[in-house]
């Protein structure tokens, strides 16, 4: 088979996949998807995008603790001494990374504060478990309304300047966070 014949067959397969994905997505979406993807990206990329949308729509929403078998249950932070808590915290961080949950902006929190956040906020949170290898849930361990902590520890110089221009307020001094960690990341 010539290379041009193979290329035509590949294109036909991509078009058939595209039609199948659009048919399967039809109950979930409106005409905005047609406009959003039409002629704006290569067909292979569009198919990946549509497949990720379909995976999102079909993914079950459940507490993150239920993403594990057996479900992940942690002891209350008050029942652990500092060494036990530190060990269990890092064990849990690695487990979360194993199911593609990445924790961000943790360096302003002590081990006990971060562990408490895991127990109280993260593990019980109902989230879509999208089973795609490149899909990660990024959990920012900072309140979205907490500009001061973000500006102090995490914002870049450009972000700090932009915030100052938008608000007319001087940001707090930039500081190194008190609890630097090498957290597992998406890469």
Secondary structure, 3 states (H helix, E strand, C coil): CCHHHHHHHHHHHHHHHHHHHHHHHCCCCCCHHHHHHCCCCCHHHHHHHHHHHHHHHHCCEEEHHHHCCCCCCCCCHHHCCHHHHHHHHHHHHHHHHHCCEEEECCCCCCHHHHHHHHHHHHCCCEEECCCCCCCCEEEECCCCCCHHHHHHHHCCHHHHHHHHHHHCCCCCCCCCCCCCCCCCCCC
